[in-house]
Amino acid sequence: MLALDQINADQPLILKELDWAEQELLPSLSPPCPSWRQDVSLECKFSPEDTQAHAWTTYYYDLLQCTLQQEGLPETVDRTKEPRTGFSSGDVTICILGSPTSYLSVLLEGSSQCPGNMLLCLSPSWLAKVPSEQHPSESSLLVSKAVSFELGGRTCLDEFSPPRRVTYFMGSFGPCKEHGQSAGELARDLDCPTGGSGELACLLEDKLLTRQLLDQRAQVGVPPTLAFTFKRLRPLRDFTTECSVRMVELSGKEGQENLIQEEIEAFLQGSAMEPYSQVVVKPSGWRWSGTHAVTFHAKVEQAAVLQAVLALLETLEEEESALLDAFIPTACLTQPESPNSTSPSSTSPRPDLAIRICTVVCRSWGDQPLLSQVVCGVGRADKPLKHQAMVPQSLESGLRQQGMTDEAQLAAIHAQVKHKAEAAMTAFLEMEAGLSVEQRGGRQAQTDVIGVDFLLTSSEQVLQLMALEMNSQLCLETCALFESMGQAVGIPAGKSSRPLVETMLRRTQCHLMEGKHVLVIGAGGVSKKFVWEAARAYGLKIHLVESDPNHFASQLVQTFIHYDTTEHKRDEEHAQRLVALVRERGLHLDGCLSYWDDCMVLTALVCEQLGLRCSPVAAMRVAKQKSRTHQHLLRRRKEAPLGWTSEALYAVPCCHLENHTDVERAARHLSFPGVMKLEYGAGAVGVKLVEDVQQCHLHFEKISRDLREDADHPGIGLGWGNAMLLMEYVSGTEHDVDIVIYDGRMLAAFVSDNGPTRVPHFTETAACMPTCLAPDREAQLVRAAYQCCLGCGLTNGIFNVELKLTASGPKLIEINPRMGGFYLRDWIQEIYGVDIMLASVMVACGVPPLLPAHAQPRTHLVGVMCVVSQHLKALKSTASLETLQALHERGIIRLNLLEDELVDREYEEPYCNVACASPSRREACLKLLSVCQVLGIDSPHYPVTYFLSHFK
């Protein structure tokens, strides 16, 4: 049988906690004669400990060394004689207060992304709260001593002088048994993000509350439960209906025997209890977390059940509960025969086995739950399993051991575990969102990870999952132990902790950027609307420079500076004037950037004069002019270091065109077919495939006549002039690489695929992400994008690099020296949980973004562009903006609006992008095709099937 807690049913009820902390005894460590140094400095001179607290600090240090030893990692180095200095308020400092066994996997995973900034505190005395400078009602947390985790599992005991300011705090938030001050007390009302709080832990460890959440909000099956409570927790007051959990609120401890007896009799004789023969009596409340105050009884022994409930109620405090629930039998699976058996009679009798399924669910980007690990424990059915008494193994191994070999059934159970575990966390997060700041324990307090336990049972020969409980640490420890065991045979570790670490890094970076003053030059169009919304959400102070005095963004920023920058040939003059305006207004800027192509060189000039971080002006000029980009890279052919591939390998021969004489000269030096485009253009406006010199002259004449100045087609770069270029045509598949570079180091890169463009104008039709390419081909694109950026001198920023992948490798189309446009920011955030908009602000402010080294995609997105020339009728009827927005709200499509008016122009740009998401690319393509057919986007003249044909 599988139960929530383990105790001998023959023993009397024990209401005292049976752990060593309550008895003020320290557990023993093995080996008795440690091989690590004992003469390390564990005292904190700012906050001396008493004898008992210091004994606990020493114990936790020894436990860390023992754990490191078992992991094959080196002993901690004591560096306290030389305190570390030089830290600033902008440095990442992620601090964890708790047992090394609980958080070692988190610290090791985090150290691979921000080495030296993942800190483990073994004592609350190593931390101190001081009044917050930015938020008077809150406190800042300072750390003066900690164990720092470096690359490769190296650890160091460090002191910090002055103390470091913590930017993210997590710990064991339950009741403190070993120290005078708890992690929950330290976490209360901090100005930095916390991965929980004492108040939230109190709710998470309350079995009655979480069982009601599982039952009513998450729609996850739980054991039939009868609960008696003296005073409801505040969140329990929201539950008015009863499903599998019935709650009886008692008015006091005296005179309630008759009511309790009647409720117990009704519960035991009710239909919900018919399938079960045993019941469990146990307390609910965080004071009881980790205790053994549990008894088991036969259902028919109603008198014994009543006495057990009454005895338990006598010990409870307000807001605690006594639970009576069904003792659920595990599903009976066919067990495989012994491989050495020759006949049924030769097989020894085997006991029935039970499986406890243990899951870790993390809060991911957008407050979405993400299952990070599933393991299970197998044990005798007559000896219920607890976390501390089970050897973890994969769920697949546990089920196969019981005889389940059908792959479809195994996959179905895993899918059900994922669905129910994530639904459980969703229910808890929704409840948490309804709490006040005080009830959560602070403005920045939220639950970032939970564990959910299940058992596999059956009803009418159908296997079902039943949720047992939620917890804050037990499942994380169990899954970390499983991964630790796997390292010995080459199984990569960190899966359970990786999403949690990503959340830690994301939240700490948001905290560091809160209140930063950023100058943004150029507002762009409606496609950039997300910038202003995101800036508000991140707490950024945006000071916007824009040529249009009536731009909608003027009402969405901290400061609006109207200044006409459209004539970009005068950018040096504009830069001087803008710097003067900044100083006149007394703005103290942390960074300056632009998301608009036209303004990138101007932005670099302003940064140069203000001493702010940006790529050099010369590099921006090289990247801004397309032919100059390729010619610059080609000239670097002889400058590549020995053993390195030159970035010239990726450049394509091209020529700058300002008149018809230039056209003739270019035609003599280049091979046809070729591609003509505007030197400073954007959005593929004016691009055309040309077959000979005559077509070149005709297209040059047409563009020179139609697109002369910015007013002819705003937003495509005509403020720089209408010069053109001719480049040789390159065949192959087209791809975008959005790359993050800080101080010349590539921090992340995201590759997307484009479908076949509409020839002869090369307008984009479709795209997908993640890429369909094999890893080695994807790596070629990333290296090519990185080398081309560095080759042009682009050393700081987010850059969008367009390439074609030919049979012989990547070829550069162009570099956009700003964050990718259209849908790319939205898609990268949805798929990888990385906001390149925030990353661009961080780079501009001199704060290196901490991004996942190898981000794993959460979904697949496939989308098509809608253009007015092909879809005007549909966009006014079946695919109207109202219809598309409604489908977006329902999660059927993902809509990115790129224009705010339905204007049919000869030189057109996409109106919007319609995409569909799915766990697999094939499913996403089929879903999108179906949507496009229903909405009228697919047609013989706009064949979506063909546009999606590359995504295989």
Stockholm file with secondary structure:
# STOCKHOLM 1.0

chainA/1-952         MLALDQINADQPLILKELDWAEQELLPSLSPPCPSWRQDVSLECKFSPEDTQAHAWTTYYYDLLQCTLQQEGLPETVDRTKEPRTGFSSGDVTICILGSPTSYLSVLLEGSSQCPGNMLLCLSPSWLAKVPSEQHPSESSLLVSKAVSFELGGRTCLDEFSPPRRVTYFMGSFGPCKEHGQSAGELARDLDCPTGGSGELACLLEDKLLTRQLLDQRAQVGVPPTLAFTFKRLRPLRDFTTECSVRMVELSGKEGQENLIQEEIEAFLQGSAMEPYSQVVVKPSGWRWSGTHAVTFHAKVEQAAVLQAVLALLETLEEEESALLDAFIPTACLTQPESPNSTSPSSTSPRPDLAIRICTVVCRSWGDQPLLSQVVCGVGRADKPLKHQAMVPQSLESGLRQQGMTDEAQLAAIHAQVKHKAEAAMTAFLEMEAGLSVEQRGGRQAQTDVIGVDFLLTSSEQVLQLMALEMNSQLCLETCALFESMGQAVGIPAGKSSRPLVETMLRRTQCHLMEGKHVLVIGAGGVSKKFVWEAARAYGLKIHLVESDPNHFASQLVQTFIHYDTTEHKRDEEHAQRLVALVRERGLHLDGCLSYWDDCMVLTALVCEQLGLRCSPVAAMRVAKQKSRTHQHLLRRRKEAPLGWTSEALYAVPCCHLENHTDVERAARHLSFPGVMKLEYGAGAVGVKLVEDVQQCHLHFEKISRDLREDADHPGIGLGWGNAMLLMEYVSGTEHDVDIVIYDGRMLAAFVSDNGPTRVPHFTETAACMPTCLAPDREAQLVRAAYQCCLGCGLTNGIFNVELKLTASGPKLIEINPRMGGFYLRDWIQEIYGVDIMLASVMVACGVPPLLPAHAQPRTHLVGVMCVVSQHLKALKSTASLETLQALHERGIIRLNLLEDELVDREYEEPYCNVACASPSRREACLKLLSVCQVLGIDSPHYPVTYFLSHFK
#=GR chainA/1-952 SS CCCSSCCCTTSCCCCSCCSTTTTTCCCCCSSSSCSSCSCCCCCCTTSCCCHHHHHHHHHHHHHHHHHHHHTTCCCCEECTTSCBCCCCTTSCCEEEESCHHHHHHHHHHHHTTSTTCEEEESSGGGEEEEECSSCTTSEEEEEEEEEEECGGGCEEEEEEEEEEECSEEEECCSCCSSSSSCHHHHHTTBSSCBSCCHHHHHHHTCHHHHHHIIIIISCCCCCCEEEEESSCCGGGGGCCCCSSEEEEECSCSSSCHHHHHHHHHHHHHSGGGTTCSEEEEEEESGGGTTCCCCEEEETTCHHHHHHHHHHHHHHCCTTCEEEEEECCCCCCCCCCCCTTCSSGGGSCCCCCEEEEEEEEEEEEGGGEEEEEEEEEEEEETTSCCCGGGCCCEEHHHHHHHTTCCCHHHHHHHHHHHHHHHHHHHHHHHHHHHTSCHHHHTSTTBCCCEEEEEEEEEEETTEEEEEEEEEESSHHHHHHHHHHHHHHTTTCCCCTTTHHHHHHHHHHHHHHHHTTCEEEEECCCCGGGHHHHHHHHHHTCEEEEEESCTTCGGGGSSSEEEECCCCCGGGHHHHHHHHHHHHHHTTCCCSEEECSSGGGHHHHHHHHHHHTCCCCCHHHHHHHHSHHHHHHHHHHGGGGSCTTSCCGGGGCCCEEEESSHHHHHHHHHHSCSSEEEEETTCCTTTTCEEECSHHHHHHHHHHHHHHCCSGGGSTTSSGGGCCCEEEEECCCSEEEEEEEEEETTEEEEEEEEEECCCBTTTTBCCEEEESCCSCHHHHHHHHHHHHHHHHHHTCCSEEEEEEEEEETTEEEEEEEESSCCCTTHHHHHHHHHSCCHHHHHHHHHTTCCCCCCTTCCCSCEEEEEEECHHHHHHHHTTTTCHHHHHHHHHTTSCEEEECCSSCCCCSSCCCCEEEEEEESSHHHHHHHHHHHHHHHTCCBTTBCHHHHTTTCC
#=GC SS_cons         CCCSSCCCTTSCCCCSCCSTTTTTCCCCCSSSSCSSCSCCCCCCTTSCCCHHHHHHHHHHHHHHHHHHHHTTCCCCEECTTSCBCCCCTTSCCEEEESCHHHHHHHHHHHHTTSTTCEEEESSGGGEEEEECSSCTTSEEEEEEEEEEECGGGCEEEEEEEEEEECSEEEECCSCCSSSSSCHHHHHTTBSSCBSCCHHHHHHHTCHHHHHHIIIIISCCCCCCEEEEESSCCGGGGGCCCCSSEEEEECSCSSSCHHHHHHHHHHHHHSGGGTTCSEEEEEEESGGGTTCCCCEEEETTCHHHHHHHHHHHHHHCCTTCEEEEEECCCCCCCCCCCCTTCSSGGGSCCCCCEEEEEEEEEEEEGGGEEEEEEEEEEEEETTSCCCGGGCCCEEHHHHHHHTTCCCHHHHHHHHHHHHHHHHHHHHHHHHHHHTSCHHHHTSTTBCCCEEEEEEEEEEETTEEEEEEEEEESSHHHHHHHHHHHHHHTTTCCCCTTTHHHHHHHHHHHHHHHHTTCEEEEECCCCGGGHHHHHHHHHHTCEEEEEESCTTCGGGGSSSEEEECCCCCGGGHHHHHHHHHHHHHHTTCCCSEEECSSGGGHHHHHHHHHHHTCCCCCHHHHHHHHSHHHHHHHHHHGGGGSCTTSCCGGGGCCCEEEESSHHHHHHHHHHSCSSEEEEETTCCTTTTCEEECSHHHHHHHHHHHHHHCCSGGGSTTSSGGGCCCEEEEECCCSEEEEEEEEEETTEEEEEEEEEECCCBTTTTBCCEEEESCCSCHHHHHHHHHHHHHHHHHHTCCSEEEEEEEEEETTEEEEEEEESSCCCTTHHHHHHHHHSCCHHHHHHHHHTTCCCCCCTTCCCSCEEEEEEECHHHHHHHHTTTTCHHHHHHHHHTTSCEEEECCSSCCCCSSCCCCEEEEEEESSHHHHHHHHHHHHHHHTCCBTTBCHHHHTTTCC
//
